[in-house]
Amino acid sequence: MRIVPLEEIAARALNNVVKGRSLKSYLEREYRRLGIPDRARPVLVGLVSNVARRWMVLSYLLEEERERPPKGFSKWLKLVIAYQAVFRKVPYEKLKVKAEKEWYEEMLKVEPEDLEREFGPRVFRSVPKWAWREIAKVAEPIAFVDSLDFREHFWIRVRDPKVIKRLKELRLELEESELPDVFKAKGPMRVLITTKLHPKKVIIMEKASAWIAHLTEGKVLDLTSAPGGKALHAQDLGRIVVANDIDPKRFAFREIERVAGDARRGPFRRAFDTVILDPDCTGIGRLHSPESRLWLAMTSKEKMAEYQRELIRASIKYLKKGGRLIYSTCTITYEENEGHEKLMNELGLRAVEVEVASPGFKRGWRRFLPNVHGTIGFTLTVHEF
């Protein structure tokens, strides 16, 4: 049986992402199909992530299509091989895939810092022009992107306080946050999976996202819930929770009450004290994700905002008078966030001030920035009905 090189698996994974498919699902299938051992999986994930971070500058270097991700396995394989030469300096003799020797040795001579000088910081970080401009409105773009790409910690939500001793035995360094159940962690994240502590005792969850459940009250409807982390968190805090999503296969947690339906036409009554609305968005705040990095070049903030307005209109149909809508996105554009304030006011919603993160562009809107708060780029607001 032929041993499939990691470069080939990475190229197929990236090509699948461009087609709109789930990276996690694809890799999980490949792990099983090819019998990839647990110790090799972080290497593969790292290769996929790193090529996604540099696909644009490598495309410029190879004089391929530059501002949109390539399509096709062979094009991605060439980018992966170029990455191995330019950024990892893998000797030709140790390369596990076929490549023209003369071309590869020319790639070995290229230095990453020269690429950044030649093509600029935006292209070097593979961020579309429009997204770079959006980031510049709220932060220094290089600091914003690099804080996501090279973060040395991750965030966890502790479901059982007794597990903290066990986490420290697993060589995880923990630091308390302003939320009682959320900790900054340093160390091997994957140990939480291999020991099965996630998700029973601990949830790997961004601090920004964890704030949502702490702002909920009473009976909660999570309108666009999958995978369901916010809904589960609210339930753990003692709320009565219903989690809805258009695709039931996307739910990752079985402990919550789940409903499958289009949020715009959901089978709900005006019965909820809190509606959580975290809709699909451009995902600029998750640039460290290969999906976000590649999809961003094919995404429109205007189309996303139009879809979000449909969901906002639907959300108030399920909200009791005096209830609260908690709206959040993992992006930082005005159009997908504060730009909805006028519509919210027209629907009878009024902003509530919450002391979270940094102020946004309008009263009641708050924004997390990776280079300031150490978590993903994230915007949230609380509005009462």
matplotlib code that plots the C-alpha trace (Angstrom):
import matplotlib.pyplot as plt

x = [0.0, 1.4, 2.2, 0.5, 2.8, 1.4, 1.9, -0.7, -3.1, -2.7, -3.2, -6.4, -7.6, -7.0, -8.7, -11.7, -11.9, -12.0, -15.0, -16.8, -16.3, -15.4, -11.7, -12.3, -14.6, -12.2, -9.2, -11.1, -12.0, -8.4, -7.1, -9.3, -8.9, -5.1, -4.5, -2.6, -1.3, -2.3, 1.3, 1.3, -2.0, -0.7, 2.0, -0.6, -2.9, 0.1, 1.0, -2.5, -2.8, 0.6, 0.0, -3.4, -1.6, 0.8, -1.2, -1.4, 2.3, 3.2, 0.8, 2.5, 5.9, 4.7, 2.9, -0.4, -3.8, -3.1, -6.1, -8.4, -7.5, -6.6, -8.8, -7.5, -5.4, -2.3, -2.2, -2.5, 0.2, 2.6, 1.8, 2.4, 5.7, 6.8, 5.9, 8.1, 11.0, 10.6, 9.4, 10.6, 13.7, 13.1, 16.1, 15.1, 16.4, 13.9, 10.9, 8.3, 6.6, 7.8, 9.1, 11.4, 14.8, 16.0, 12.8, 12.7, 16.3, 15.5, 12.6, 15.0, 17.0, 13.9, 13.8, 10.4, 11.5, 12.3, 8.8, 7.3, 9.5, 8.7, 4.9, 4.0, 2.6, -1.0, -0.1, 2.5, -0.3, -2.8, -5.5, -7.8, -7.6, -11.1, -10.5, -7.2, -9.0, -11.7, -9.1, -7.3, -10.5, -10.3, -6.6, -3.1, -3.5, -0.2, -0.7, -4.3, -3.4, -0.2, -1.9, -4.2, -1.6, 1.0, -0.9, 0.8, -2.3, -5.9, -9.0, -11.0, -14.3, -14.2, -17.5, -16.3, -14.0, -12.5, -10.8, -8.4, -6.0, -6.0, -5.3, -2.2, -1.0, -1.3, 1.3, -1.3, -0.6, -3.8, -4.5, -7.8, -9.9, -12.6, -15.1, -15.2, -15.4, -13.0, -9.2, -6.3, -4.3, -0.8, 0.4, -0.6, -4.2, -4.7, -4.2, -7.8, -9.0, -6.9, -7.8, -11.5, -11.7, -13.2, -16.2, -17.3, -15.2, -13.7, -14.7, -12.2, -13.9, -12.8, -13.2, -15.1, -17.7, -17.9, -19.1, -22.5, -23.9, -23.0, -25.2, -28.3, -31.3, -34.2, -35.4, -33.0, -33.3, -30.0, -31.3, -28.3, -26.7, -24.5, -22.1, -23.9, -21.2, -23.0, -26.2, -24.5, -22.7, -26.0, -27.5, -24.5, -25.3, -28.8, -30.7, -33.5, -32.2, -33.4, -30.8, -31.8, -29.9, -30.8, -28.5, -28.8, -25.6, -23.6, -24.4, -21.5, -23.2, -26.1, -26.9, -28.9, -32.5, -32.0, -34.3, -33.6, -35.1, -34.6, -34.1, -36.0, -39.1, -38.7, -41.5, -41.2, -43.6, -42.9, -41.7, -38.1, -36.4, -33.2, -32.5, -28.9, -28.2, -24.7, -25.2, -22.9, -20.5, -17.3, -15.2, -12.4, -12.0, -11.1, -8.3, -6.2, -8.7, -7.8, -11.5, -11.8, -8.5, -9.5, -13.2, -12.6, -11.4, -14.8, -17.0, -19.1, -19.8, -22.8, -24.4, -23.7, -25.3, -28.4, -28.8, -28.2, -31.0, -33.4, -32.4, -32.7, -36.2, -37.1, -35.5, -37.9, -40.9, -39.6, -38.7, -40.9, -41.5, -38.7, -36.5, -33.0, -31.5, -27.7, -26.3, -22.7, -20.3, -16.8, -16.0, -15.3, -17.0, -19.4, -21.9, -22.3, -22.5, -23.2, -24.8, -27.8, -28.5, -31.1, -33.0, -32.9, -34.3, -37.1, -38.0, -38.3, -34.9, -32.8, -29.1, -28.0, -24.6, -22.4, -18.9, -17.2, -14.0, -13.6, -16.3, -17.5, -18.6, -21.9, -23.4, -24.0, -21.7, -18.5, -15.5, -12.8, -9.5, -6.9, -4.0, -5.7, -7.8, -5.9, -9.0, -10.6, -11.9, -15.5, -18.3, -21.4, -24.3, -27.2, -30.6, -33.8, -37.2]
y = [0.0, 3.4, 5.8, 9.1, 12.1, 14.7, 17.3, 15.5, 15.2, 18.9, 19.9, 17.9, 19.4, 23.0, 22.3, 20.9, 24.0, 26.2, 24.1, 25.1, 21.8, 21.3, 21.0, 19.1, 16.5, 15.9, 15.5, 13.2, 10.9, 10.9, 10.0, 6.9, 6.0, 6.3, 5.2, 8.5, 8.1, 10.7, 12.0, 12.9, 14.8, 18.1, 18.1, 17.8, 20.4, 22.7, 22.3, 23.0, 26.1, 27.5, 27.1, 28.8, 31.7, 32.1, 31.0, 34.5, 35.4, 32.0, 32.6, 35.9, 34.2, 31.5, 34.1, 32.2, 33.7, 36.1, 37.5, 34.5, 31.0, 28.5, 25.7, 22.2, 19.7, 20.2, 23.9, 23.5, 20.8, 23.2, 25.8, 23.2, 22.2, 25.8, 26.4, 23.5, 25.0, 28.7, 28.6, 25.2, 24.8, 21.1, 19.7, 18.3, 14.8, 14.7, 15.9, 13.1, 14.3, 14.7, 18.1, 19.4, 19.6, 22.8, 24.6, 23.4, 24.5, 27.9, 28.0, 27.1, 30.3, 32.5, 34.0, 34.8, 38.3, 39.1, 38.1, 40.4, 43.3, 42.7, 42.1, 43.9, 42.8, 42.2, 39.8, 38.1, 37.4, 36.4, 38.8, 40.3, 44.1, 44.8, 42.8, 44.5, 47.9, 46.7, 45.6, 48.9, 50.7, 49.0, 47.9, 47.9, 45.2, 43.4, 43.2, 42.0, 39.2, 38.1, 37.9, 35.3, 33.4, 33.1, 33.0, 30.8, 30.2, 29.0, 29.4, 26.8, 26.8, 24.6, 22.6, 20.9, 22.9, 19.6, 19.0, 21.9, 19.8, 17.2, 19.9, 21.0, 17.4, 17.3, 20.2, 22.9, 26.3, 28.0, 31.7, 33.0, 35.5, 37.9, 35.1, 32.6, 29.5, 30.6, 30.2, 31.0, 27.8, 27.2, 23.7, 20.8, 21.5, 18.1, 16.4, 17.5, 15.5, 12.4, 12.2, 12.8, 15.7, 17.7, 18.1, 16.3, 18.3, 21.1, 22.9, 24.5, 27.8, 31.4, 33.8, 36.2, 33.6, 32.5, 36.0, 35.4, 32.9, 35.1, 37.8, 35.6, 35.6, 33.1, 30.9, 31.1, 30.4, 30.1, 30.8, 29.8, 27.5, 24.8, 23.5, 24.5, 25.7, 28.9, 27.0, 24.3, 27.1, 28.8, 25.5, 24.8, 28.3, 27.1, 28.5, 26.7, 26.5, 25.5, 25.3, 25.7, 25.3, 24.7, 21.7, 19.2, 17.4, 20.5, 20.1, 18.8, 18.5, 16.1, 17.4, 20.4, 20.4, 20.7, 21.8, 21.8, 24.6, 27.8, 30.5, 33.0, 30.7, 28.9, 27.0, 29.1, 31.3, 34.6, 32.7, 33.5, 35.9, 35.8, 35.2, 34.6, 35.4, 34.6, 34.4, 33.5, 36.3, 37.2, 35.7, 38.3, 37.6, 34.0, 34.5, 31.8, 29.3, 27.9, 28.1, 31.8, 32.6, 31.1, 31.9, 35.6, 36.2, 34.9, 36.6, 39.7, 41.7, 43.3, 39.9, 38.7, 41.8, 41.3, 37.8, 38.9, 41.5, 38.8, 36.9, 40.0, 40.6, 37.0, 37.0, 39.5, 37.2, 34.8, 37.4, 38.3, 42.0, 43.1, 40.3, 40.7, 40.0, 39.2, 39.7, 38.7, 38.0, 36.8, 39.7, 43.4, 45.1, 48.0, 46.6, 43.3, 44.9, 48.5, 49.0, 47.0, 49.5, 51.4, 48.3, 47.1, 50.5, 50.3, 46.9, 48.3, 47.1, 49.4, 49.0, 48.1, 49.1, 46.1, 46.4, 43.9, 44.3, 47.7, 50.1, 49.7, 52.4, 52.9, 52.9, 49.4, 47.7, 46.0, 44.6, 42.1, 42.5, 39.7, 42.1, 43.7, 41.0, 37.8, 36.2, 36.2, 39.3, 39.4, 42.0, 41.8, 43.8, 43.4, 45.0, 44.9, 44.6]
z = [0.0, -1.0, 1.9, 1.1, 1.8, 4.2, 1.4, -0.7, 2.1, 2.9, -0.7, -1.0, 2.3, 1.2, -2.1, -0.3, 1.9, -1.3, -2.4, 0.8, 2.7, 6.3, 7.0, 10.3, 8.7, 5.8, 8.1, 10.4, 7.5, 6.3, 9.8, 9.8, 6.1, 6.1, 9.7, 10.5, 14.1, 16.7, 17.0, 13.3, 13.3, 14.7, 12.0, 9.3, 10.8, 11.2, 7.5, 6.3, 8.6, 7.6, 3.9, 4.3, 6.0, 3.1, 0.1, -1.4, -1.2, -2.6, -5.5, -6.1, -6.0, -8.5, -10.6, -10.2, -9.6, -6.7, -4.9, -5.0, -3.7, -6.4, -7.4, -8.1, -6.3, -8.5, -7.9, -4.2, -4.2, -5.9, -3.2, -0.5, -2.0, -2.4, 1.3, 2.3, 0.4, 1.3, 4.9, 6.2, 4.1, 3.6, 1.6, -1.8, -0.7, 2.2, 0.2, 0.1, -3.1, -6.7, -7.7, -10.4, -8.7, -10.4, -9.6, -6.0, -5.4, -6.7, -4.1, -1.4, -2.1, -1.4, 2.1, 3.8, 4.9, 1.3, 0.2, 2.8, 1.6, -2.0, -1.8, 1.4, 4.8, 3.5, 0.7, 2.9, 5.4, 2.7, 3.6, 0.9, 0.3, 1.5, 4.8, 5.4, 5.1, 7.6, 10.1, 9.8, 11.0, 14.4, 14.9, 13.5, 10.8, 11.3, 15.1, 14.6, 12.2, 13.9, 17.3, 15.8, 13.8, 16.5, 19.7, 22.3, 24.5, 24.1, 26.1, 28.0, 29.9, 32.9, 33.5, 36.6, 38.9, 40.3, 36.9, 37.5, 39.5, 36.7, 34.0, 35.9, 36.1, 32.3, 32.1, 31.3, 32.7, 33.7, 34.3, 35.6, 33.5, 34.4, 33.9, 36.8, 34.5, 31.8, 31.9, 29.6, 29.1, 27.8, 26.9, 24.7, 23.7, 22.1, 25.5, 26.3, 23.4, 24.0, 27.7, 26.8, 29.2, 26.3, 26.2, 29.4, 31.9, 29.8, 26.7, 24.3, 23.8, 23.1, 25.9, 23.7, 22.9, 26.5, 27.5, 25.7, 28.1, 31.1, 29.6, 29.2, 31.4, 32.0, 29.1, 26.2, 22.5, 20.6, 17.1, 15.0, 17.5, 15.9, 17.1, 20.3, 22.6, 23.7, 24.3, 26.4, 28.4, 29.1, 30.2, 32.5, 34.1, 34.9, 32.0, 30.2, 26.7, 23.2, 20.5, 16.8, 13.6, 10.0, 9.8, 12.7, 11.6, 12.7, 16.4, 18.4, 21.8, 22.6, 26.1, 24.8, 23.5, 19.7, 17.0, 13.3, 11.3, 9.3, 12.0, 9.7, 9.8, 13.1, 14.9, 18.0, 20.0, 21.8, 24.8, 25.4, 27.8, 25.8, 22.1, 21.1, 17.5, 16.3, 12.5, 9.7, 9.0, 7.1, 9.9, 9.9, 13.6, 12.9, 10.4, 12.1, 10.8, 7.3, 6.3, 7.3, 5.6, 2.3, 2.3, 3.1, -0.5, -1.7, 0.9, 0.7, 3.8, 2.1, 1.3, 4.9, 6.3, 4.2, 5.5, 9.1, 8.8, 7.9, 11.1, 13.3, 12.0, 12.8, 16.3, 17.8, 17.0, 19.6, 22.3, 25.3, 25.9, 28.2, 26.9, 25.4, 22.1, 22.3, 18.9, 18.1, 15.2, 14.9, 12.6, 13.0, 10.0, 10.7, 8.1, 9.9, 13.4, 14.3, 10.8, 12.1, 14.9, 12.8, 12.0, 15.7, 16.8, 14.2, 15.6, 19.1, 20.4, 22.5, 23.3, 26.9, 28.1, 29.1, 30.5, 28.1, 26.0, 24.3, 23.0, 19.4, 17.0, 18.7, 22.2, 23.5, 21.0, 22.3, 20.4, 21.2, 19.4, 19.3, 19.8, 22.9, 24.5, 23.5, 22.0, 18.5, 16.8, 18.0, 18.3, 20.6, 21.7, 24.1, 23.1, 25.1, 23.5]

ax = plt.figure().add_subplot(projection="3d")
ax.plot(x, y, z, "-o")
ax.set_aspect("equal")
plt.show()
